[in-house]
Amino acid sequence: VYFVRVKGNEVSSRQAGCFVFKPSAKKKKRTLTLEDYFADGCEDAENSETRFKLCQDLWDKIKTDTEVLQDELNRKILDSLLDFTRKCSSTHQHSNWASQMRASEIPTAALVLGVNVPDHDMTFQSLSDLLQQSVTPHVVSVQAKECGALKHLMKRVLERMMGTVVAVDDEEEEEPEQLSKSNTGTPGKKRSSAVRDEQQQPPVVIIFKDLEAFNSKVLQDFILICSRYIERLPLMFIFGIATSPSTIQHMLPHSVSSLLCIELFQSLSCTQHLATVIDKFILTPQFPFKLSSKVMQVLISIFLYHDFSVKNFIKGVQLALLEHFHSQPLSVLCCKKKEALLNVMQLSHSNLERIRQLLSFKRYVEKQDPQEQDSLLKDDTHLKEVCQKLIKGLHKYHKNYYPILRCLHTLTSSLPRYPLGKQFEFHHLRCCSTFEMLAKDELIILLQRCAEILEPVKSKKMNSALTLLEMNESRRSKKLSPFEVLRNEVLEFIDSLVKSHLSPPDSQTLNEVSYYSSSATVRRHINATPRTSIQAALSSPYYYLQNDSLKTEDGSVSNAAPDICIAYKLHLECGRLINLYDWLEAYATVVSAAEGNSPDSDNFGKVDEVKHARFIRAVSELEFLGFIKSTKQKTDHVARLTWGGC
């Protein structure tokens, strides 16, 4: 690129002189990659590249596998919806529309998805893709936030159906009938020929993602418009419902709802969905990254008490994954067994020292003889060999742990009132004492299920456990011994299995390389407290704006701080009711000091129009953030809504 400078034009006979200047070569600013952000502040940067790759691979695997699982779980309801749209489309094309329903009825699928609203987008995206692939290219999705008025709803539908921009007059809204005719054509005498032409057209499917949030009047008018053209235009609706199907009756009067031919579809519950995700991706030996019980409890608590969103739960797992690989240098061993054994041999001396500082490894060293202890603490080569054995043991532990855990779940899930404690020790003791109440047939069925769980696991201990289960059943059928004797033997066997393979994960040596245990970090990032963050920013603007003029020693707010910070600091000095005039005068005094005015000058602290406007804006912002509110108790006063500061 070259820059051209033109001189002349003073005299018409002169030629304009053109001078070409080549721009000076400037050093291009390097674009930071994801790996750069990962390595910034990363503990032990020398193996950050390897850890980033492992983290990225696991992240991609979670994303891909959860999307596949989502499609599998929604397969039944999506197939039902596809069949419904195909049936309605086929009925219309074969001129049997009126025989199946009244001519003015619009086929409508009421899709009850549950209150886990953040997960709905993925479901609707899958539904839209499937409809476009196999039923019709005309699929339109709309949300309430973009359809506040009828003209906006019509605009969104037409734009997304035709793939072009539709102009809408922002003045007084046209009548619904005129608005619709301008885009769909006016009925005329050639109605029969138009019907024949349109019968060959694929249906138009309109998806209302969040039905409860739509303005009921807008929805009613839109349905009335569409019902007038249903004989010529094959329309179908899909209502996304988060609460209950009765929402349709609450939003639409009978005169409007009677224009819809509604069929109900119920999706899988979010709790079942979450249980499947945990079973497939967390409680499995194939996934090397693990969550501690405290982190798992935090994520499940947020799910149960906040949003019921599986999507947000998976984001929490991804956050824990990123934090683990960023903050734990030994996470380079959090991978598949073969790769982990190779990475052990590549560990630097500093990382081997980190292994020696692990709590689980210290416990392991204490159990060894003095000579072995000395070798583990001083000989790096020997430590690498031992670490390889320990990594193999950790993978073997996970391989045996989860099948036995599933067996235990199989045996306890049918117990009355689910008498399981929070701690695993109480869990085990209560299970063993309650099995004695099971009937003979019930226990045999549960043992058969346990045998089916253990059969695919290729392990010597699991094979011996499977053989013992089959022996117990054969002894029952051949020897015909009393059932109580057999049941006691089975309980003893289950007891030994649990004690052997279900020891707590933190008892395993080197568990820190795979388990992420910082529940406080996860809670702070996911279950954020915006009020606390806002108060911290208003009280300490320097740490957010990084402006040296805002830095103070005693923690007070500088008089050069933004207006809202000054107003916030002053309001902390007031009681429940704040006099606006006194507040304004105090603000003007602080601002005058910031402007460098002398306290002895006549203009110091004087309220002019500019200060007054700035103060009003700061007060309005504090009211918007919820720190104050207007009150009728006293004139020119506002009520304070918070107490204390950061």
KETI-507438 format. One record per residue (C-alpha): residue in three letters; x, y, z. Coordinates in steps of 0.001 Angstrom, whole numbers, plus 524288, in hexadecimal, padded with zeros to 5 digits. Each point is the difference from the previous one (the first is absolute). Layout:
% residues N
AlaXYZ...
***
This chain:
% residues 646
Val800008000080000Tyr8051080D5E7FC79Phe7FBB980D9280418Val7FE9680ACC7F5D4Arg8016D80E7780322Val7FB33809DB7F5FCLys804DF80E1C7FEC3Gly7FC1980A9D7F693Asn7F2FC804647FA55Glu8039780E0980307Val801728033C7F172Ser7F8017F8B67F5C6Ser80BA57FF1E7F6B1Arg808467F91080A00Gln800237F17E800EBAla7FCF17F9C680D09Gly80C047FA2680613Cys7FE9A7F250805AAPhe809877FB6C80A59Val7FFFC7F1BB803DBPhe804137FC5A80DD8Lys8023B7F1E3803A7Pro7FBA57FDD280E00Ser80A737FCEB809BEAla800ED7F1C9803A1Lys7F92C7FDE880CF7Lys801947F43F80860Lys7F3937F8197FF57Lys7F9977FCEA80CC7Arg7FFE97F16E8021FThr7F28C7FA268017BLeu7FEEE7F84D80C7DThr7FB4B7F20F7FECALeu7F8607F7D6809BBGlu80CA67F979803EBAsp805E380D4E80324Tyr7F4C68033E80914Phe8014A7F28C80636Ala80E9E8019F80248Asp7FE6D80DB5805AEGly801417FE5880EACCys800987F14D7FE72Glu8070F7F86180A7EAsp80C637F9CA7FA50Ala7FFC7805717F238Glu809DF7F61E7FACFAsn7F5AC7F5767FDCESer7F49A8094F7FDB7Glu7FF7A7FC847F18CThr7FDD67F193802FAArg7F5ED8030880A72Phe7F8CF8094E7F700Lys7FF0B7F58C7F588Leu7FADE7F5FD809C5Cys7F635809E480532Gln7FB99803C07F249Asp7FE347F1CD7FC05Leu7F7E17FCE080C10Trp7F82A80C877FE2CAsp7FCE27FC5E7F1EDLys7FC607F23F80426Ile7F67D8051180A3ELys7F9C2809347F631Thr7FEB07F5CF7F54BAsp7FB677F4EC808B4Thr7F5F48084880725Glu7FA38804A17F328Val7FF007F1EB7FB5BLeu7F9F07FC1280CF3Gln7F66780B4C7FF1EAsp7FBAD7FB417F2AAGlu7FEAC7F214804F8Leu7F7E18041680BB7Asn7F74C808AB7F7BAArg7FF2D7F6317F4EELys7F2CC7FA9B80411Ile7F93380D1080161Leu8068B805997F3D6Asp7FBC37F4397F802Ser7F227801BD8051DLeu8002380E407FBF5Leu8052E7FC7A7F28AAsp7F5457F5EF7FE50Phe7F5F680A2280424Thr804C980A0D7F612Arg800EA7F5CE7F535Lys7F23F7FB4B802DACys7FA7B80DC97FFC3Ser80766803437F398Ser7FB7E7F38E7F943Thr7F1E78025680405His8004A80D9B7FA40Gln8061C7FBC47F332His7F5ED7F5467FDC7Ser7F4988097D8019FAsn7FB5A7F91A80C4FTrp8028E80BB580881Ala7F1C68034380274Ser7FC7F7F1E4802D4Gln80A347FEEE80AB5Met7FD3280CED80692Arg7F82D80C3A7FE0AAla804D4808767F4F2Ser8042A80AF980912Glu807B27F77880989Ile80EC98011B80028Pro8077F7F3A3803CBThr807968034680C4DAla809EB7F82E807B9Ala80098803C380E6FLeu80DDC7FC33803CBVal8019C7FFA580EDALeu80E96801368028AGly800638034980E7CVal8059D80B59807A2Asn80E117FD8E7FBB4Val7FF0F80B607F68EPro80EA78010F7FCC0Asp7FF5A7F24C7FA20His7F4C6803187F6C9Asp8084B8067B7F588Met8073E7F3657FD25Thr7F33A7F87D7FEE5Phe7F9E2809F27F6DBGln80C528007A7F7B9Ser7FFB67F1347FE51Leu7F17A800807FCDBSer801E280AC27F5E8Asp80B147F8A47F969Leu7F8327F3677FF42Leu7F3EE806F57FAB6Gln807F2806DC7F582Gln806B97F36F7FC24Ser7F4257F72C7FED5Val7F350807DC7FFEEThr800B880E177FB8FPro809F080ABD7FD83His7F696809FE805B8Val802F47FF6880E9AVal7FF5F80C9B807D4Ser803AE8019080E5CVal7FBEA80C08807B4Gln801CF8049380E05Ala7F79E8090480832Lys80AB780A1A8023CGlu80068803277F17DCys7F13D7FFFD7FDE3Gly7FA9C80A5D80918Ala7F5A08042F7F63ALeu7F88F7F94B7F51ALys80775807277F558His80CD57FB58805DCLeu7FB3C7F1F48005EMet7FB86800D97F1DDLys80CFF806257FC3BArg808127F52980661Val7F7CD7F5247FA03Leu80060805B97F251Glu80E7A8034780070Arg804187F28A80477Met7F6D17F9247F6C9Met803F1807B17F3EEGly80E29802C08039AThr7FED580E987FD77Val7FDF780CA080766Val7F1F680455801EDAla7FD7080E6D8029FVal7F63D8034580AA8Asp7F9BB80D4280203Asp8033F8045F80DD7Glu7F42D808CC80090Glu7F26E7FBA2803DEGlu7FE8B7F1687FE20Glu7F7CB7FB9E7F498Glu7F4337F796801BFPro803907F194800E8Glu7F8327FC4A7F3F2Gln8064880A657F756Leu80D827FCA6804F9Ser7FE597F1CC7FCA4Lys7FA13802557F294Ser80B848082E7FBBDAsn808E67F4368016DThr7F7897F41B7FD75Gly7F795804A17F4D6Thr7F1B7803EB7FF84Pro7F5CB7F5447FE6BGly7F9998011A7F2B7Lys7F7687F8D27F671Lys80AD67F6BC7FBE8Arg800137F9AA80D47Ser7FEEB7F2047FB40Ser80BB6801197F703Ala807C68067780AD8Val7FC9B7F4C2808F8Arg804AA7F6237F607Asp80CE0807317FE85Glu8022E8014A80E8CGln7FCB47F1E3802C8Gln80D177FC5C7FA1AGln807538092880919Pro806BA7FB0B80C6APro7FA4C804DD80CC9Val8047F80C1380740Val803C47FC6D80DFCIle8008C80B20809DAIle8069C7FCE780CF5Phe7FCB78087980BC5Lys80B8A7FCF5808DEAsp7FAD38061D80C87Leu7F141800647FF53Glu7FE04804C780E02Ala807E280C537FD4FPhe7F802804417F424Asn7F62180AE880101Ser7F2DE7F9187FFC7Lys7F98E80AAB7F7B6Val80ACC7FF227F5CBLeu7FECF7F13A7FFAEGln7F131800847FEAEAsp800778097E7F48DPhe80A5C7F8037F914Ile7F81E7F36C80163Leu7F3C1806CE7FAE7Ile80763804C17F408Cys805D97F2A97FD2CSer7F2E77F9118017DArg7FA51807E37F4B0Tyr80A2D7FA8F7F6B7Ile801687F21D804DAGlu7F8407FA997F47FArg809DA805A37F675Leu80C768007580821Pro804527F37F80734Leu803BA805DB80D19Met804277F88D80C30Phe8036D804DC80D99Ile8092E7FA7280A3APhe7FE42805DE80D86Gly80BAA7FED88092BIle7FA377FF2280DB5Ala808218004A80C72Thr7F55E7FE4D80A26Ser7F31B7F95A7FCB4Pro7F7647FDB87F40BSer7F54280795806F5Thr807EC80C297FC9AIle7F96D7FFDF7F2A8Gln7F27D800F680618His8049180AC980930Met805C38082C7F504Leu7F5E27FDCD7F567Pro7F1368015D80108His7F7A77F4D67FB10Ser7FCC9807457F379Val80E8A7FFDF7FC8ESer804667F2FD805C1Ser7F4EA7F9517F895Leu8071E803CF7F383Leu80B417F70A803C8Cys800667F13D7FEB0Ile809407FD4F80B52Glu807CA7F3AB80280Leu808347FEC780C63Phe80E427FB9780060Gln807957FDF980CA8Ser80ED6800558005BLeu809117F873808F1Ser80101805EE80D9CCys80C2C807E8802D8Thr803567F79A80BDDGln800177F3B87F798His8084A807397F623Leu809CD8040480A6FAla800A97F23280587Thr8033E7FAE87F26BVal80A9980A557FE07Ile8066A7FCC180D03Asp7FF3F7F17F7FD2ELys805B98013B7F24BPhe80A8780A57801E4Ile803CD800E180E59Leu7FDF57F2D080670Thr807AF7F8C67F5A9Pro80E397FB8C7FF0DGln800BB8049C7F1D7Phe8002580E4B80437Pro80D0F802C3806EEPhe7FC1480CE98062CLys7F8837FE7B80CCDLeu7F875808C48093BSer801287FF0380EA2Ser7F3BD7FDA0807E9Lys7FF9180E328049DVal800F28057B7F239Met7F5B17F6647FB5CGln7F7228041680B1AVal8018C80E637FC72Leu7FC587FD877F1D1Ile7F45B7F77D80389Ser7FB4F809EE80A0EIle8007480AEA7F5EEPhe7F87A7F73B7F6B4Leu7F5707FCA3809F7Tyr7FE5680D518065DHis802648098A7F4D5Asp7FD477FC5E7F1E0Phe7FE5C7F1427FDD8Ser808DE801FD7F44EVal8082D7F4907FB5DLys806C8809457F6A7Asn804A58088080B5APhe804037F3DE8078FIle808BF7FC117F4A4Lys8059880DC77FFA6Gly803547FE3C80E50Val8072E7F36A7FCC9Gln80755807167F533Leu803A280AF280957Ala8055A7F628809C3Leu8076C7F97A7F4D9Leu8064480CC97FBE1Glu8036C803D480DF1His806147F2B2802A1Phe808F8800117F42AHis8038280E5A801FBSer803317FF6E80E7CGln805397F21C801B5Pro80D077FD637F90ELeu7FE907F16180272Ser7F3797FFD97F7F3Val808FD7FC417F4DFLeu7FDA17F2368052DCys7F1248018C7FF1ACys7FE2B7F8797F371Lys7FEC37F21E7FAF8Lys808D57F5F38065CLys809637FE007F4B8Glu8020280E8A7FE0AAla801318027580E9CLeu80AD37F5D980150Leu807A7806D87F542Asn7FDFD80D558064CVal805247FAEE80CFAMet80D447FD9F7F9D6Gln8001380E087FAD7Leu7FDC28065580D43Ser80A0480A258040EHis8069B8003780D21Ser7F71680B08804A4Asn7F3F17F8027FCC3Leu805B07F412806C3Glu801C28088980BF6Arg7F1AF803B07FED5Ile7FC927F18C80036Arg807FF7FE7780C72Gln7F7F080AEF80622Leu7F2D27F9B67FCF9Leu7F8A17FBE980C23Ser7FC627F2C87FA41Phe80E1B7FD537FC29Lys804D4803AC80D8FArg7F6B37F5E4805B0Tyr805457F6157F656Val80E1A80306803B6Glu7FD1A7FE9180E84Lys7FBB27F1F37FDC8Gln80CD87FC127F97BAsp80C6C7FB1280677Pro80AEA809DF802CBGln808467FC3D7F444Glu7F48C801737F6A8Gln7FC5580CE58062EAsp80DAC805307FD9ASer7FF9B7FBC87F1ACLeu7F29B8060F7FDCDLeu8043E80CFE805BCLys80D65800FC7F98BAsp800867F7AB7F3A7Asp7F83A8061F7F4D0Thr801A07F42F7F71CHis7FAB67F6C680A48Leu7F4CE8095D802D9Lys7FC027FFE97F1BBGlu7FF777F1277FFFAVal7F7BA7FFE280C59Cys7F71A80A967FA75Gln7FD677F7807F41FLys7FB8E7F50580906Leu7F79680971807C1Ile7F9B08055B7F39ELys7FCD37F2217FBCEGly7FA147FD9480D5ELeu7F7BD80C5C7FF1EHis7FA897FC027F2C2Lys7FD687F24080518Tyr7F8ED805CD80BBAHis7F6DF8079B7F717Lys7FDEE7F4257F752Asn7FB057F81380B9DTyr7F9AE80B09807A8Tyr7F505803B47F6D3Pro7FA9E7F2467FD13Ile7FF597FD0680E99Leu7F9AF80D308025BArg7F5977FCAF7F604Cys7FDCF7F2E980691Leu7FE3C806DA80CFFHis7F6718097B7F9C0Thr7F8927F4997FA24Leu7FECB7F99E80D4EThr7FBF680C6080734Ser7F755807017F631Ser7F46A7F71B80318Leu801058014F80EC2Pro7F486806B9806D2Arg8020980E6F802A3Tyr80DF77FF577FA9EPro806997FF1E80D72Leu80D63805187FBE1Gly808518094E807F1Lys8084280B367FB0BGln80CDC7F9C980404Phe803F47F3DA7F8B5Glu802D47F82280C4BPhe7F215801CE804FDHis7FB257FD637F249His806977F2C17FFBBLeu7FBCF7FBF380DBEArg7F1C58039D7FDE9Cys7FF797F8F67F2F6Cys8051F7F368805E3Ser7F6788007480B6BThr7F443802D17F73EPhe802837F51F7F614Glu7FAD47F64B80A03Met7F233805107FD8BLeu8006A7FC437F191Ala7F7DC7F4907FB4FLys806A67F45D7F996Asp7FB5A802DE7F238Glu803BF80E688010ELeu80DCA7FCEF8047DIle802097F6087F524Ile7FBB7809E17F5B0Leu8095880A378057CLeu80B4A7F65380014Gln7FD4F7FCBB7F1CFArg800A580E7F7FCA4Cys80CFF8013180729Ala8053E7F47D7F82DGlu7FC0E806F07F362Ile8075E80C3380472Leu80C877F8AD80353Glu8001D7F7537F3FBPro8057B80A1E7F625Val80B10804228093DLys80CBD7F9637FC27Ser806D87FE5680D13Lys804447F442807ECLys7F966804E880C5AMet7F37B8030D7F8B6Asn8001A7F2987F996Ser801897F97780D38Ala7F4F3808508057CLeu7F75E7FC287F48AThr8032E7F1958022ELeu7FC73800FA80E63Leu7F2D88063B7FC89Glu7FCDE7F4EC7F6CBMet8045D7F60580A18Asn7F6FE805BC80A42Glu7F4837FEE67F6C6Ser8036B7F20E7FC08Arg801577FBEE80E3AArg7F25E805128023CSer7FA6B7F7C47F4F5Lys807F27F37380202Lys801DF7FE7680E9BLeu7F32F80656803E9Ser806648058A80C4EPro7F8018092280892Phe7FE6D80D6E7FA05Glu804D08070680C09Val80D397F9367FF45Leu801B3803767F1C9Arg7FBED80E038025CAsn80A178019D80ACBGlu80A927FAC47F71DVal7FC0F809727F56ELeu8004680B5680990Glu80D937FC2A80480Phe804837FF6B7F1FFIle7FA2B80D607FCB4Asp806348054B80C63Ser80D6F7FB357FBCALeu7FE1D805827F254Val7FC7480D6B8053CLys80B5E8003B8098DSer8099C7FBC27F579His7FBFA808FB7F4DELeu7F81880B6380563Ser80A19806A680867Pro7FF4180EF07FF25Pro80738805DC7F45BAsp80859808CA8089CSer805EC7F3C380617Gln8065C7FC997F2FDThr80E0C804187FDE6Leu801B180ABC7F5A9Asn7F158802A07FFC3Glu8034180E927FF36Val8043F7FEBC7F1C3Ser7F2337FC2B7FBC4Tyr7F6E0805A580A57Tyr7FC3F80E45800A8Ser7FC0A803C780DCBSer7FF0680EDC800C0Ser7F167801238025EAla8015880E218048BThr8058F804107F2C9Val7F4F17F96A7F89FArg7F5CA8061C808D8Arg8061D80D7D7FE98His800347FF747F12EIle7F2EC7F9747FD77Asn7F7848041980B68Ala8048380E147FF99Thr7FB2880ABA8090EPro7FE5D80C0E7F74DArg7FC6F808DD80B5DThr80D0B7FD5D8069FSer8077A801FF7F34BIle7F93380CF27FD40Gln80289804E780DC7Ala80E527FC2D7FED8Ala80132807557F31ELeu7F97680C4D8055CSer808317FFBA80C6DSer80D0C7FD047F964Pro7FF8C805477F204Tyr80ED97FFCC7FEE6Tyr8008C7F1237FF37Tyr7F6818002B7F49ELeu8043480C367F87BGln80EAD7FF0A80321Asn8012380ED1800AFAsp80AC4804A180921Ser7F86880C4B80385Leu7F59F7F76680650Lys809937F8F4808E6Thr7FE67802E780E74Glu807077FB0B80BFAAsp7F5267FEEC80A0BGly7F6157F9717F716Ser7F7DB80C5D7FE40Val7FB15804567F2B8Ser8080E80A637F915Asn7F93880CD07FCBCAla8042D7FD827F1E6Ala7F7E97F3827FF6CPro7F4487FEB77F6E8Asp7F3D38072B8046DIle7F8A87F39B8037ECys80B257FBA4808FAIle7FFDA80D1580711Ala7F13E7FFD08016BTyr800757F1EC804C7Lys80A768031880A2DLeu7F85580BB5804FEHis7F3697F84B800E9Leu806BE7F628808EDGlu8015D80ADD80A0CCys7F1548024F8006BGly7F5207F94F8074BArg7F3D17F94B7FACCLeu7FACF80C8F7F9D3Ile80923808B87F822Asn7FD7380E797FDF5Leu802B98027D7F19FTyr803FC80E2B8021AAsp809EB7FC9580A8FTrp804EC7F4F57F771Leu8018E8096F7F489Glu80799809E280820Ala809437F59F80502Tyr801FC7FB207F226Ala802D880DC17FAFAThr80A29801F480AB0Val807367F3807FC60Val7FF9B803207F172Ser804F080DD38023BAla80BC57FA5E8071DAla802627F6E47F49FGlu7FFE180B8C7F6A2Gly80ADC80673807C6Asn7F7FB80B5580556Ser804C28063B80C6EPro7F7667FDC580BE7Asp800C280E9E802CASer7FAC0803E67F2AAAsp7F20B804A37FE38Asn7FCEA7F5867F5EBPhe804A27F4A58086AGly7F4BA7F69380225Lys7F6AD8082E7F80FVal7F5B47F84C7F891Asp7FF77803E37F1C7Glu7F8297F9FC7F4E6Val80AC77F6A57FC0CLys802077FAA180DB8His7F1657FF1F801CFAla7FE647F8037F37BArg80B527F70E80379Phe7FA497FDB780D7EIle7F2907FCD67FA8AArg805FB7F61C7F6C7Ala807C67F99480AFEVal7F3E97FF288089DSer7F82B7FA387F4CFGlu80A727F5AB7FDE5Leu7FFF07FC7080E72Glu7F1437FED27FF83Phe801037F7477F406Leu809CD7F74B80717Gly7F6C67FED380B8APhe8074D807A880A73Ile7F56C80A3F80215Lys7F1C8802467FCC3Ser7F6B380B6C80034Thr7F76F8018F80C06Lys7F3D180797803AFGln803538009B80E77Lys8076180CE77FE98Thr800E2809E67F520Asp80CF0800387F880His8049D7F37C80681Val8039A7F2987FB04Ala800557F34C8079CArg80C877F8548014ELeu7FE867F1897FCABThr80D3C7FA7880403Trp8086B8009380C08Gly80EA77FF098011FGly80A167FFF87F53BCys80C0D7F8D17FB67
***
